[in-house]
Amino acid sequence: QVQFVESGGGLAQPGGSLRLSCVASGFTFSQSQMRWFRQVPGKEREMVASISRTGLGTNYADSVNRRFIISRDNNLNTLYLQMNNLKPEDTAVYYCNTGWDNPWGQGTQVTVSS
């Protein structure tokens, strides 16, 4: 079955960096567009970045543009999110997925605080 295992979250100071990873299984990773999402308790889950199957095309939400970088390694079935210049409003649980229709992983908590 489709599974996503996210990791790499933690506590970071404002202006700091974190790198998230997501290992995917149960489908042909290299043939799927991939996305990172985040969710704050009490708010709707939002998409923050997407990447094409080859990795050559990327898109970002305005709130993270020029600070986050999405990438992928199709040989490892792994998706990444490099998060730079972190802000307190980036605090959320981060998830990866192909879209909205597959089961969700457990996510990884990112907390930005001084």
C-alpha positions in Angstrom: 0.0 0.0 0.0 1.0 3.6 -0.4 3.1 4.8 2.5 5.0 8.0 3.4 7.5 8.3 6.2 8.5 11.8 7.0 11.5 12.8 9.1 13.9 15.6 9.9 11.7 18.0 11.8 12.7 19.5 15.2 13.2 22.8 16.9 14.9 25.6 15.1 15.6 29.2 15.9 14.2 32.0 13.7 16.6 32.3 10.7 17.7 28.8 11.1 17.5 25.8 8.7 16.1 22.3 8.7 16.0 19.6 6.0 13.0 17.3 5.8 13.0 13.9 4.2 10.2 11.7 3.0 10.6 8.0 2.0 7.7 6.8 -0.2 6.7 3.3 -1.0 3.8 1.3 -2.6 3.7 3.2 -5.9 6.1 4.2 -8.7 7.7 7.2 -7.1 9.6 8.3 -10.3 6.3 8.5 -12.2 4.6 10.7 -9.6 4.5 14.4 -9.0 5.2 15.0 -5.3 4.2 17.6 -2.8 5.0 18.9 0.7 2.1 20.0 2.8 1.9 21.5 6.3 -0.8 21.8 9.0 -1.2 23.8 12.1 -3.7 22.6 14.7 -7.1 24.1 14.1 -6.3 25.1 10.5 -6.6 23.4 7.1 -3.7 21.5 5.6 -2.0 23.6 3.0 0.4 22.7 0.2 3.8 24.5 0.4 5.7 23.0 -2.5 5.5 20.6 -5.5 8.0 19.0 -7.8 7.6 17.3 -11.2 8.4 13.7 -11.8 11.9 14.5 -13.1 12.6 17.2 -10.6 13.0 19.9 -13.2 9.8 21.7 -12.4 9.0 23.1 -8.9 6.3 25.4 -7.5 6.1 27.1 -4.1 3.5 28.8 -2.0 4.1 32.5 -1.7 4.7 32.1 2.0 7.8 29.9 1.5 9.0 31.0 -1.9 12.7 31.8 -2.0 13.2 30.2 1.4 12.3 26.5 0.9 13.7 24.2 -1.8 12.0 21.0 -2.8 14.0 18.2 -4.4 13.8 14.5 -5.0 16.0 11.4 -5.5 14.1 8.9 -7.7 16.7 6.2 -7.1 16.0 6.4 -3.3 12.2 7.0 -3.6 12.9 10.1 -1.4 11.5 13.6 -1.3 13.3 16.5 0.4 12.5 19.9 1.7 15.3 22.3 2.5 13.9 25.0 4.8 16.0 28.1 5.2 15.5 31.4 7.0 12.8 29.8 9.1 10.1 31.9 10.7 7.8 31.2 13.7 4.9 31.0 11.3 6.5 28.0 9.6 5.7 26.0 12.8 3.5 23.1 11.7 3.4 19.4 11.1 4.9 18.7 7.6 3.6 15.9 5.4 4.5 14.6 1.9 2.2 13.1 -0.6 1.4 12.8 -4.2 -1.7 14.9 -3.7 -4.8 14.8 -1.6 -6.1 11.3 -2.3 -3.5 9.0 -0.8 -3.2 8.0 2.9 -1.2 10.4 4.9 2.0 9.6 6.9 2.6 10.6 10.5 4.2 13.8 9.5 7.2 15.5 11.1 6.9 18.4 13.6 8.7 21.6 12.8 8.9 24.2 15.6 10.5 27.6 15.0 11.1 29.5 18.3 13.7 31.4 20.1 
